[in-house]
Amino acid sequence: MRGDWDTARRAFGQAALVADQSGWPAAQRAAIHFDYGRALGVTCYYAEAERELSQAYDLDILTARYRYPALVELARLALVQRQYDASARYFGRALGTLDRLEAARKAPYAYAELLDDYALALGGAGDAEAATRIIDRAAKVRAGLVGDAHGKPTPPTSRTPYGAHCGQLAAGAQ
């Protein structure tokens, strides 16, 4: 059922266990741990979410795959918890890769949203000057956006709703 993050958390937990115990290839295990980490974060199991997303990142390193998705999720997870310094570090690392991949041109909406979140992290960490520079970058990306065939802007991407579905068990884990 769409939006049932608790069920997703349990299912991905089982899948991660099976994948690890069965010796699945690192790329597949990375994907499972990534989604498990996201589901844990949405249901407020923050420490566990960070562990799983970090594992996905480590597995992606082993496979020479793109590591920025796990870094972006780790950054957003830290941002929700008001761990601004950690969030800014993760965003900074992800941004280097995304800039090399020309994300501003290839996925401008998602890139602008990422810059918005990065600016929030920098501001929260007390670096207002850097936050302002990032806000300006996001504005430049948005200025170059073109709408769809009818001139309507494309809707923003969907962020993982970390902390939006906290259950009773997770509330104690915060």
Buried (B, 14 or more C-beta within 10 A) or exposed (E): EEEEBBEBBBBBBEBBEEBEEEEBEBEBBBBBBBBBBBBBBBBBBBEBBBBBBBBBBBBBEEBEBEBBBBBBBBBBBBBBBEBBBBBBBBBBBBBEBBEEBEBBEEBBBBBBBBBBBBBBBBBBBEBEEBBEEBBEBBEEBBEEEEEEEEEEEEEEEEBBBBBEBBBEEBEEBE
